[in-house]
Amino acid sequence: MKRCIVIVCSLLLILSFTASALADRSTPLIIDHTCTDLSQIPSEWIDRAKELTLHYAHTSHGSQIISGINNLESLDAFFSVTVRTSGSEGLPSIEDPPALRVYDGNPPETYITPEDYWNGESGIERTRAVAATGHYLFSMWSWCGQVSGGTETYIQNYLDTLDQLQTEFPDMEFIYMTGHLDGSGSTGTLHRNNERIREYCRANNKILFDFADIERYTPDGMDLLDSGADDACNYDGGNWAQEWCADEDNQGSDLCDACSCAHSQALNCNQKARAFWWMMARLAGWGACIDAPTELAAQGDSRLGQITLTWTAPSGAPQADTLIVHRRVDNGQWDTAFAVISSGNTYVDTGLDPGTYAYRVIAHLNDNGEGIPCDSATSNTASATLAGADSDGDGIPDAQDQCPDDVSKSEAGQCGCGTPDTDSDGDQTADCLDLCPNDPGKIEPGECGCGFADTDSDGDQTSDCLDLCPQDPLKIDPGQCGCGTVESDPCNSGPLQPALISPTDGATDVGLTPPLNAGPFEDPDAADTHAVTTWQISTTDDFSNLVLDIDSDDDLTSLMVADPLTAETTYYWRVRYTDSRGESSTWSTPCAFTTTGDNTSQDMEPASSLTGEEDDDDFDWDNITCFIGTLVYY
């Protein structure tokens, strides 16, 4: 029986299957119980299979494949595989020597039911998210017990959804599966649904890993479907896996090597591991009727709008009758009938618009010796990007170049195409717009011209360079009276700075309504008279907190404070005189005093001799700023 199985599987290799790791396959790939003899697979195709990447999602029954391939690697390191099981997407790291890489899960989980992969929009979106990463060439999902009770509509939804996903993600091929045996035989719902899946895959050139078919046969080819066979290898007569491994003819077979196999026997997991490697070798290209082209390269020429393809043609027999070029533009769908050429190892794709172009090449035989046409596996994929016409040769295509005829600019900038945006003075305004190109402080001459700041120190709207009185906001030329003096006839010089008499600086125990006494009015202009006195008292020496602020034309050199001050508080006071022509003196030098705490001091009128109202000719007021001494009251 083993010999017959080998013959059948070899015949299938020749007649039925083409090898392609892409979704436009022209024949189905069915992996069943006839595909478990690894000795038939040339070692080079196992090595090629290790270059593939797989996304695998499953519940506990699907874990049988993972258990099997891990056990097979422990028996023979040549079948190296690395599996990353995680709720977050991602392949395991590349190993050296190489190993087939598998991501086990469908974020955010690792136990994946139909609702987590294909049955419902939420699960579909999760699968789409994994497919969209571009990390995987294949995606496979395994049933649990759903096929045993599934309706025809339910199974058809599974088939249609995977086909839709295949359409959306043509670079990742989806692998179908049958459901595990349940003992119901060829008349049960399970078998009917599994047959529907098989028929669909054959009719639509899909990849099928026939889980149930592998379970129904012993390694010797005995069919136990109608003998009550189930997923645990039980049948009407007992457990066929245990019986097979107990047979002395099978002692030492690595199919019986112990491993943890969910819901089943180790032999079942080991068989599925071998079928899995057979499938991956086929997907890598083993079994094709002709070798695939290799070393495909694409060289783009944006100026000419063309891409030249070169490849190495298969060296062995048979020789291809034709070569089929596939093309994809900007990550769109593959055009699998883009070009057919009779021979050679080069092709030029012309008349191309800007974009990214991907290519692959297949060798085709009109007759494989049995009257059947067949294809090789695909070559590697090669890509090139065309940037479009570049009139000025600056490396930026005209479509993205705002200045297509200016080699030094790709954007108009401040000065426009053809004029450099030079900024000689570094003031962020290009020379073409800067009327003062060497003055970093100005972009136009203003009042003072380039190189000179338009400073207006006194804020009179006339720049210092034109203002002959740059510190006088009322004048821009000296006039007759000079800067700082209002023009009058004759010129008014303003009163002299007044002196303070009492309270004296540092005085204490001053009453709460004290008299304020200032020195006599003096003005260089003899005709000017004392018109107004400004009196101020503050709690701060910068006079920012005024408690008294009076302009008086009656109390010119003395003033009685009307509103009581606060006891035991230090105050500052000062005065300013204004003459009869409106010119004011500078403020007097302030004096400080501290008020009494018991409100017992007397606030007396000052003696006239100290106010300068009588006999003031004998007093030297020019040397007084804030009087310190003894006051005489009457």
C-alpha positions as CSV (number, residue, x, y, z in Angstrom):
1,M,0.0,0.0,0.0
2,K,2.8,2.5,0.8
3,R,4.3,2.0,-2.7
4,C,0.9,2.7,-4.3
5,I,0.6,5.9,-2.2
6,V,4.0,7.1,-3.4
7,I,3.0,6.5,-7.0
8,V,-0.2,8.4,-6.7
9,C,1.5,11.4,-5.0
10,S,4.3,11.4,-7.6
11,L,1.7,11.4,-10.3
12,L,-0.1,14.3,-8.7
13,L,3.1,16.2,-8.7
14,I,3.5,15.7,-12.4
15,L,-0.2,16.1,-13.5
16,S,-2.0,18.4,-11.1
17,F,0.0,21.1,-9.3
18,T,1.9,24.2,-10.3
19,A,4.0,25.9,-7.7
20,S,3.4,29.5,-6.9
21,A,3.7,31.4,-3.7
22,L,1.2,33.9,-5.1
23,A,-2.6,34.1,-5.4
24,D,-3.0,33.7,-9.1
25,R,-2.3,30.0,-9.2
26,S,-3.8,28.2,-12.2
27,T,-4.3,24.8,-10.5
28,P,-5.3,23.7,-6.9
29,L,-2.9,22.5,-4.3
30,I,-4.4,19.8,-2.2
31,I,-2.4,18.4,0.8
32,D,-3.8,15.1,2.1
33,H,-2.7,11.8,3.4
34,T,-0.7,11.0,0.2
35,C,1.7,13.9,1.0
36,T,3.5,12.8,4.1
37,D,6.6,11.0,2.7
38,L,9.4,13.6,3.2
39,S,12.0,11.4,1.5
40,Q,10.5,12.4,-1.8
41,I,11.2,16.1,-1.3
42,P,14.7,17.2,-2.6
43,S,16.6,18.9,0.2
44,E,16.9,22.1,-1.9
45,W,13.2,22.6,-1.7
46,I,13.1,22.2,2.1
47,D,15.8,24.9,2.1
48,R,13.6,27.1,-0.2
49,A,10.6,26.5,2.1
50,K,12.5,28.0,5.0
51,E,12.5,31.3,3.1
52,L,8.7,31.5,3.4
53,T,6.7,33.1,6.1
54,L,3.4,32.0,7.5
55,H,0.6,33.5,9.6
56,Y,-1.2,30.6,11.4
57,A,-4.4,31.0,13.6
58,H,-6.1,28.2,15.4
59,T,-7.8,26.7,18.5
60,S,-6.6,23.6,20.3
61,H,-7.1,21.2,17.3
62,G,-5.0,23.4,15.1
63,S,-2.1,23.2,17.6
64,Q,-1.6,19.6,16.4
65,I,0.4,21.0,13.5
66,I,2.6,23.2,15.8
67,S,3.2,20.2,18.1
68,G,4.1,18.0,15.1
69,I,6.6,20.3,13.4
70,N,8.3,21.1,16.7
71,N,8.7,17.4,17.4
72,L,9.9,16.7,13.8
73,E,12.6,19.3,14.3
74,S,13.7,17.6,17.5
75,L,14.2,14.4,15.5
76,D,15.9,16.0,12.5
77,A,17.2,19.6,12.8
78,F,17.1,19.9,9.0
79,F,13.4,20.6,9.3
80,S,14.1,23.7,11.4
81,V,11.1,25.9,12.2
82,T,10.7,28.8,14.7
83,V,7.2,29.8,15.9
84,R,6.3,33.0,17.7
85,T,3.0,32.6,19.6
86,S,1.8,36.0,20.8
87,G,-1.2,38.3,21.1
88,S,0.9,40.9,19.2
89,E,1.7,40.5,15.5
90,G,5.2,39.8,14.5
91,L,7.4,37.1,13.0
92,P,10.2,35.5,15.0
93,S,13.7,36.7,14.3
94,I,15.6,35.3,11.4
95,E,17.8,32.4,12.4
96,D,21.2,31.2,11.2
97,P,21.1,28.6,9.8
98,P,17.7,29.5,8.4
99,A,14.4,28.2,9.8
100,L,10.8,28.4,8.5
101,R,9.2,31.3,10.4
102,V,5.6,31.2,11.7
103,Y,3.6,33.8,13.6
104,D,1.0,31.9,15.7
105,G,-2.0,34.2,16.7
106,N,-4.3,36.9,15.5
107,P,-4.0,40.0,17.7
108,P,-4.9,40.5,20.4
109,E,-5.3,36.7,21.1
110,T,-3.7,33.3,20.3
111,Y,-6.8,31.1,20.7
112,I,-8.6,32.0,17.4
113,T,-12.2,31.0,16.8
114,P,-14.1,31.7,13.6
115,E,-15.3,35.0,15.0
116,D,-11.6,35.9,15.6
117,Y,-10.5,35.4,12.0
118,W,-13.3,35.2,9.3
119,N,-16.8,35.0,10.8
120,G,-17.9,38.6,11.4
121,E,-16.5,42.1,10.6
122,S,-14.5,42.3,13.8
123,G,-12.5,39.1,13.2
124,I,-12.1,40.0,9.5
125,E,-10.6,43.4,10.4
126,R,-8.1,41.6,12.7
127,T,-7.0,39.4,9.9
128,R,-6.8,42.3,7.5
129,A,-4.5,44.1,10.0
130,V,-2.1,41.2,9.9
131,A,-2.2,40.9,6.2
132,A,-1.6,44.6,5.7
133,T,1.7,44.4,7.4
134,G,3.2,42.6,4.3
135,H,5.2,40.3,6.6
136,Y,3.6,37.1,5.4
137,L,3.3,35.1,2.2
138,F,0.6,32.8,3.5
139,S,-2.1,32.8,6.1
140,M,-3.9,29.6,7.4
141,W,-6.7,29.1,10.0
142,S,-7.7,25.8,11.5
143,W,-11.2,24.6,12.4
144,C,-12.2,23.3,15.8
145,G,-15.5,21.4,15.8
146,Q,-17.6,23.9,13.8
147,V,-17.7,21.9,10.6
148,S,-19.6,19.1,12.2
149,G,-22.6,21.2,12.8
150,G,-22.2,23.9,10.2
151,T,-25.0,24.7,7.7
152,E,-24.4,25.0,4.0
153,T,-24.7,28.8,4.4
154,Y,-22.1,28.8,7.2
155,I,-19.6,26.9,5.2
156,Q,-20.2,29.0,2.1
157,N,-19.6,32.1,4.2
158,Y,-16.2,30.7,5.2
159,L,-15.3,30.0,1.6
160,D,-16.5,33.4,0.3
161,T,-14.8,35.4,3.1
162,L,-11.4,33.8,2.5
163,D,-11.8,34.4,-1.2
164,Q,-12.6,38.1,-0.5
165,L,-9.6,38.4,1.7
166,Q,-7.5,36.9,-1.1
167,T,-8.8,39.5,-3.5
168,E,-7.9,42.3,-1.0
169,F,-4.4,40.9,-0.3
170,P,-3.1,39.3,-3.5
171,D,0.4,39.1,-2.2
172,M,-0.6,36.8,0.7
173,E,-2.2,33.5,-0.1
174,F,-4.9,32.1,2.1
175,I,-4.8,28.3,2.9
176,Y,-8.1,26.5,3.4
177,M,-8.7,23.6,5.8
178,T,-11.2,20.8,6.4
179,G,-12.6,20.1,9.8
180,H,-11.4,17.2,12.0
181,L,-13.1,13.8,12.1
182,D,-16.0,13.2,14.5
183,G,-16.8,9.5,13.9
184,S,-19.9,10.3,11.8
185,G,-18.5,8.7,8.6
186,S,-19.3,9.4,5.0
187,T,-23.0,10.1,5.7
188,G,-22.5,12.7,8.4
189,T,-22.7,16.5,8.2
190,L,-19.0,16.8,8.8
191,H,-18.1,14.8,5.7
192,R,-20.7,16.6,3.6
193,N,-19.3,20.0,4.6
194,N,-15.7,18.8,4.1
195,E,-16.5,17.7,0.6
196,R,-18.0,21.1,-0.1
197,I,-14.7,22.7,1.0
198,R,-12.7,20.2,-1.2
199,E,-14.9,20.8,-4.2
200,Y,-14.6,24.6,-3.9
201,C,-10.8,24.5,-3.6
202,R,-10.4,22.2,-6.6
203,A,-12.8,24.4,-8.7
204,N,-11.2,27.7,-7.7
205,N,-7.5,26.7,-7.6
206,K,-7.1,27.1,-3.9
207,I,-4.6,25.6,-1.4
208,L,-6.2,23.1,0.9
209,F,-4.7,21.4,3.9
210,D,-7.0,18.4,4.2
211,F,-7.0,17.9,8.0
212,A,-9.7,15.3,7.9
213,D,-8.2,13.3,5.1
214,I,-4.9,12.9,7.0
215,E,-6.9,11.6,10.0
216,R,-9.0,9.0,8.2
217,Y,-6.0,7.0,6.8
218,T,-3.4,4.9,8.6
219,P,0.2,5.3,7.5
220,D,-0.3,2.1,5.5
221,G,-3.3,3.7,3.6
222,M,-6.2,2.0,5.3
223,D,-9.3,4.1,5.1
224,L,-11.2,4.2,8.4
225,L,-13.8,6.9,7.6
226,D,-16.8,4.6,7.7
227,S,-15.3,2.6,10.6
228,G,-16.1,5.4,13.0
229,A,-12.7,7.2,12.9
230,D,-12.5,10.4,14.9
231,D,-9.9,13.0,15.7
232,A,-8.5,11.0,18.6
233,C,-7.7,8.1,16.2
234,N,-10.5,6.0,17.7
235,Y,-12.5,3.7,15.4
236,D,-14.9,0.8,15.8
237,G,-12.1,-1.6,16.6
238,G,-10.1,0.5,19.0
239,N,-7.5,3.1,18.5
240,W,-5.7,2.7,15.2
241,A,-2.7,4.9,16.1
242,Q,-1.9,3.0,19.2
243,E,-2.3,-0.3,17.3
244,W,-0.1,0.8,14.5
245,C,2.7,1.9,16.8
246,A,2.4,-1.4,18.8
247,D,2.8,-3.5,15.7
248,E,6.3,-4.9,15.7
249,D,6.7,-4.0,12.0
250,N,6.5,-0.4,13.0
251,Q,8.7,-0.5,16.1
252,G,11.2,2.4,16.0
253,S,9.2,4.4,13.4
254,D,9.6,8.2,14.1
255,L,5.9,8.5,13.4
256,C,5.3,7.1,16.8
257,D,7.8,9.4,18.6
258,A,6.0,10.8,21.6
259,C,4.8,14.4,21.6
260,S,1.9,16.3,23.2
261,C,-0.9,16.2,20.7
262,A,-4.1,17.9,21.7
263,H,-7.2,15.7,21.5
264,S,-5.3,13.0,19.7
265,Q,-2.3,10.6,19.4
266,A,1.3,11.6,18.7
267,L,1.2,9.7,15.4
268,N,-1.6,12.1,14.2
269,C,0.5,15.2,15.0
270,N,3.6,13.7,13.4
271,Q,1.7,12.8,10.2
272,K,0.3,16.4,9.9
273,A,3.8,17.8,10.5
274,R,5.1,15.9,7.4
275,A,2.1,17.0,5.3
276,F,2.8,20.6,6.5
277,W,6.4,20.4,5.2
278,W,5.2,18.9,2.0
279,M,2.9,21.8,1.5
280,M,5.6,24.4,2.2
281,A,8.0,22.7,-0.2
282,R,5.3,22.8,-2.9
283,L,4.6,26.5,-2.1
284,A,8.3,27.2,-2.5
285,G,8.2,25.8,-6.0
286,W,8.9,22.1,-5.7
287,G,7.2,19.8,-8.2
288,A,6.8,22.4,-11.0
289,C,7.2,21.0,-14.5
290,I,9.9,23.5,-15.4
291,D,12.4,25.5,-13.4
292,A,11.5,29.2,-12.7
293,P,13.6,32.1,-14.0
294,T,16.0,33.5,-11.4
295,E,17.9,36.7,-10.6
296,L,15.2,39.0,-12.0
297,A,16.3,42.6,-11.9
298,A,14.5,45.9,-12.9
299,Q,16.3,49.0,-14.0
300,G,14.2,52.2,-14.4
301,D,14.9,55.2,-16.6
302,S,12.6,58.1,-15.6
303,R,13.8,60.3,-18.4
304,L,12.7,57.8,-21.0
305,G,9.8,56.5,-19.0
306,Q,10.8,52.9,-19.3
307,I,12.0,49.9,-17.2
308,T,14.3,47.2,-18.4
309,L,14.0,43.7,-17.0
310,T,16.7,41.1,-17.0
311,W,16.8,37.6,-15.6
312,T,18.6,34.3,-15.8
313,A,16.7,31.7,-17.8
314,P,16.4,28.1,-16.5
315,S,19.5,26.2,-17.6
316,G,18.1,22.6,-17.5
317,A,15.6,20.8,-19.7
318,P,12.9,21.4,-20.7
319,Q,13.2,24.8,-22.2
320,A,10.3,27.2,-21.9
321,D,8.0,27.7,-24.8
322,T,7.1,31.2,-23.6
323,L,7.8,33.5,-20.7
324,I,5.0,35.2,-18.9
325,V,5.7,38.6,-17.3
326,H,3.4,39.7,-14.4
327,R,3.3,43.4,-13.5
328,R,1.8,45.4,-10.6
329,V,1.6,49.2,-10.5
330,D,1.8,51.1,-7.2
331,N,0.9,48.2,-5.0
332,G,-2.3,47.5,-7.0
333,Q,-3.4,44.1,-8.3
334,W,-1.1,41.9,-10.2
335,D,-1.7,41.7,-14.0
336,T,-0.8,38.0,-14.6
337,A,-1.1,38.3,-18.3
338,F,0.8,41.6,-18.8
339,A,3.2,40.3,-21.4
340,V,4.1,37.0,-23.1
341,I,7.5,36.7,-24.8
342,S,8.7,33.8,-26.9
343,S,12.3,33.6,-25.5
344,G,15.3,35.4,-24.2
345,N,16.2,36.9,-20.8
346,T,15.2,40.6,-21.2
347,Y,12.2,42.7,-21.6
348,V,11.7,46.5,-21.8
349,D,8.5,48.1,-20.5
350,T,8.0,51.4,-22.2
351,G,5.7,54.5,-22.2
352,L,5.4,54.4,-18.4
353,D,4.0,57.2,-16.2
354,P,5.6,58.0,-12.9
355,G,5.0,55.3,-10.3
356,T,6.4,52.1,-8.7
357,Y,6.3,49.0,-10.9
358,A,6.8,45.4,-9.7
359,Y,7.5,42.4,-11.9
360,R,7.9,38.7,-11.8
361,V,8.4,36.1,-14.6
362,I,7.1,32.6,-15.1
363,A,8.3,30.0,-17.5
364,H,5.5,28.2,-19.5
365,L,5.4,24.8,-21.2
366,N,2.8,24.1,-23.8
367,D,3.1,20.4,-23.1
368,N,4.5,18.7,-20.1
369,G,4.9,15.4,-22.0
370,E,1.4,14.3,-21.1
371,G,-0.4,16.8,-23.3
372,I,-1.0,19.2,-20.4
373,P,0.3,22.8,-20.3
374,C,2.1,23.9,-17.1
375,D,3.9,26.7,-15.5
376,S,7.0,27.1,-13.4
377,A,7.0,28.7,-10.0
378,T,7.4,32.5,-10.2
379,S,10.7,34.2,-10.2
380,N,11.7,36.6,-7.5
381,T,9.9,39.9,-7.5
382,A,11.9,43.0,-8.8
383,S,10.7,46.6,-8.6
384,A,11.7,50.0,-10.0
385,T,10.3,53.5,-9.4
386,L,9.9,56.1,-12.1
387,A,10.0,59.7,-11.1
388,G,8.7,61.2,-14.3
389,A,10.2,63.9,-16.6
390,D,13.0,66.1,-15.1
391,S,13.5,69.0,-17.4
392,D,16.2,70.7,-15.3
393,G,18.0,67.5,-14.3
394,D,17.9,68.3,-10.6
395,G,16.7,64.9,-9.6
396,I,13.1,66.1,-8.9
397,P,10.5,65.1,-11.4
398,D,8.6,68.0,-13.1
399,A,5.4,66.8,-11.5
400,Q,6.8,67.6,-8.1
401,D,9.1,70.5,-9.1
402,Q,7.6,74.0,-8.8
403,C,10.6,75.3,-10.8
404,P,11.0,72.6,-13.5
405,D,13.4,74.7,-15.5
406,D,15.6,76.0,-12.6
407,V,18.2,73.4,-11.6
408,S,18.9,75.3,-8.4
409,K,15.3,75.4,-7.1
410,S,12.4,73.1,-6.7
411,E,10.1,75.6,-5.0
412,A,9.5,79.3,-6.0
413,G,10.5,80.6,-2.6
414,Q,10.5,84.3,-2.0
415,C,12.1,85.4,-5.3
416,G,10.4,83.0,-7.7
417,C,11.9,80.6,-10.2
418,G,15.1,81.7,-11.9
419,T,16.2,84.0,-9.0
420,P,18.1,82.6,-6.0
421,D,16.7,83.3,-2.5
422,T,20.0,84.7,-1.4
423,D,19.9,86.4,2.1
424,S,23.1,88.4,2.4
425,D,22.4,89.8,5.8
426,G,20.7,86.8,7.3
427,D,17.5,88.6,8.3
428,Q,15.2,86.0,6.8
429,T,14.2,88.2,3.9
430,A,15.8,87.4,0.5
431,D,17.9,90.1,-1.2
432,C,15.3,90.3,-4.0
433,L,12.8,91.7,-1.5
434,D,15.2,93.4,0.9
435,L,15.8,97.1,0.2
436,C,18.6,97.0,2.7
437,P,20.3,93.6,1.7
438,N,23.4,94.2,3.8
439,D,21.6,95.5,6.9
440,P,20.2,92.7,9.1
441,G,18.1,95.2,11.1
442,K,16.2,96.6,8.2
443,I,14.4,95.5,5.0
444,E,13.7,99.1,3.8
445,P,15.6,102.4,4.3
446,G,12.9,104.0,6.5
447,E,13.7,107.6,7.7
448,C,17.4,107.0,8.4
449,G,18.4,104.9,5.4
450,C,20.1,101.5,5.4
451,G,22.8,101.0,8.0
452,F,21.1,103.3,10.5
453,A,18.4,102.3,12.9
454,D,15.1,104.3,12.9
455,T,15.3,104.7,16.7
456,D,12.8,107.2,18.2
457,S,14.1,107.7,21.8
458,D,11.5,110.3,22.9
459,G,8.6,108.6,21.1
460,D,7.6,111.7,19.1
461,Q,7.3,109.8,15.8
462,T,10.5,111.3,14.5
463,S,13.6,109.1,14.3
464,D,16.7,110.3,16.2
465,C,18.6,110.6,13.0
466,L,16.2,113.5,12.0
467,D,15.3,114.7,15.5
468,L,17.6,117.5,16.8
469,C,16.0,117.1,20.2
470,P,16.0,113.2,20.5
471,Q,15.3,113.3,24.2
472,D,12.5,115.9,24.0
473,P,9.1,114.5,22.9
474,L,7.8,118.0,22.4
475,K,10.5,119.3,20.0
476,I,12.4,118.1,17.0
477,D,14.7,121.1,16.8
478,P,16.1,123.3,19.6
479,G,14.4,126.5,18.5
480,Q,15.2,129.7,20.5
481,C,14.8,128.1,23.9
482,G,16.7,124.9,23.3
483,C,15.8,121.2,23.7
484,G,13.8,120.4,26.9
485,T,12.3,124.0,27.0
486,V,9.0,124.9,25.7
487,E,9.2,127.7,23.1
488,S,7.9,131.0,24.5
489,D,8.6,134.7,24.3
490,P,10.9,135.1,26.1
491,C,12.1,131.6,26.6
492,N,10.9,130.0,29.8
493,S,13.6,128.2,31.8
494,G,11.3,126.7,34.5
495,P,11.6,127.1,38.3
496,L,14.5,125.8,40.3
497,Q,14.2,122.5,42.3
498,P,12.3,123.3,45.5
499,A,13.7,122.5,49.0
500,L,11.7,120.7,51.8
501,I,11.5,122.3,55.2
502,S,9.3,120.2,57.4
503,P,8.7,117.5,58.3
504,T,12.5,117.1,58.2
505,D,14.1,113.9,56.8
506,G,14.0,111.2,59.4
507,A,11.6,113.1,61.7
508,T,9.7,110.9,64.2
509,D,6.6,111.3,66.4
510,V,5.0,113.4,63.7
511,G,1.3,114.1,64.1
512,L,-1.3,112.4,61.9
513,T,-2.3,115.7,60.2
514,P,1.1,117.5,60.0
515,P,1.8,120.8,58.2
516,L,4.0,120.4,55.1
517,N,6.5,123.3,54.5
518,A,8.6,123.9,51.4
519,G,11.2,126.5,50.6
520,P,10.6,129.7,48.6
521,F,9.8,129.7,44.8
522,E,12.8,130.7,42.7
523,D,12.9,131.0,38.9
524,P,15.7,132.2,36.6
525,D,13.1,134.3,34.7
526,A,12.5,137.2,37.1
527,A,9.1,137.9,35.6
528,D,7.7,134.4,36.3
529,T,5.6,133.9,39.4
530,H,4.7,130.9,41.5
531,A,1.5,129.5,40.0
532,V,1.0,125.9,41.3
533,T,2.6,123.5,43.8
534,T,2.1,119.7,43.5
535,W,2.2,118.0,46.9
536,Q,2.7,114.2,47.2
537,I,2.9,111.8,50.2
538,S,3.5,108.1,49.6
539,T,4.1,105.0,51.7
540,T,6.9,103.9,49.3
541,D,10.0,105.8,48.4
542,D,9.3,105.4,44.6
543,F,5.9,107.1,45.2
544,S,4.0,104.2,43.7
545,N,1.5,104.2,46.5
546,L,0.3,107.8,47.0
547,V,-1.9,108.7,50.0
548,L,-1.9,112.4,49.0
549,D,-1.5,114.0,45.5
550,I,-2.6,117.6,45.3
551,D,-2.1,120.4,42.7
552,S,-2.7,123.6,44.6
553,D,-2.7,127.2,43.5
554,D,-3.4,128.5,47.1
555,D,-1.1,126.4,49.3
556,L,2.1,127.2,47.5
557,T,4.8,126.6,50.1
558,S,2.8,125.2,53.0
559,L,-0.1,122.7,53.3
560,M,-2.0,121.2,56.2
561,V,-2.7,117.5,55.7
562,A,-6.5,117.2,56.0
563,D,-7.0,113.5,56.2
564,P,-5.3,111.8,59.1
565,L,-2.3,109.6,58.3
566,T,-1.9,106.1,59.8
567,A,-0.1,106.0,63.2
568,E,3.4,104.6,63.5
569,T,3.9,104.6,59.8
570,T,6.8,105.9,57.7
571,Y,5.9,108.2,54.9
572,Y,7.8,110.0,52.1
573,W,6.9,113.5,50.8
574,R,7.9,115.8,48.0
575,V,6.8,118.9,46.0
576,R,7.1,120.3,42.5
577,Y,6.6,124.0,41.5
578,T,5.1,125.3,38.3
579,D,5.5,128.8,37.1
580,S,3.0,131.3,35.6
581,R,4.0,130.2,32.1
582,G,3.3,126.5,32.8
583,E,6.9,125.3,33.1
584,S,7.5,122.9,36.0
585,S,10.5,122.3,38.1
586,T,12.0,118.9,38.9
587,W,10.7,117.1,41.9
588,S,12.3,118.0,45.2
589,T,14.5,115.5,47.0
590,P,12.1,113.4,49.0
591,C,12.1,113.4,52.9
592,A,10.9,110.6,55.1
593,F,9.0,110.9,58.4
594,T,7.3,108.6,60.9
595,T,4.0,109.3,62.5
596,T,3.3,109.2,66.2
597,G,1.8,106.3,67.9
598,D,-0.3,108.0,70.6
599,N,-1.8,110.9,68.6
600,T,-0.5,113.4,71.2
601,S,1.8,115.6,69.1
602,Q,0.4,119.0,68.2
603,D,0.1,120.0,64.5
604,M,1.1,123.7,64.7
605,E,1.3,126.3,62.0
606,P,5.0,127.0,61.2
607,A,6.8,130.2,62.1
608,S,6.8,132.5,59.1
609,S,10.6,132.9,59.4
610,L,11.0,129.3,58.5
611,T,8.7,129.4,55.5
612,G,10.7,132.2,53.9
613,E,7.7,134.5,53.8
614,E,9.6,137.2,55.9
615,D,13.2,138.1,56.1
616,D,14.0,135.4,53.5
617,D,16.8,137.5,52.0
618,D,19.2,136.5,54.8
619,F,18.5,132.7,54.3
620,D,20.7,130.6,52.0
621,W,18.0,128.4,50.3
622,D,20.3,127.3,47.5
623,N,22.0,124.8,49.9
624,I,18.8,123.4,51.3
625,T,17.3,120.2,49.9
626,C,15.5,118.7,53.0
627,F,15.8,120.8,56.1
628,I,17.2,119.1,59.3
629,G,17.0,121.1,62.5
630,T,14.6,122.6,65.2
631,L,11.4,124.2,64.1
632,V,10.0,127.1,66.0
633,Y,6.2,127.3,66.2
634,Y,4.0,130.1,67.6
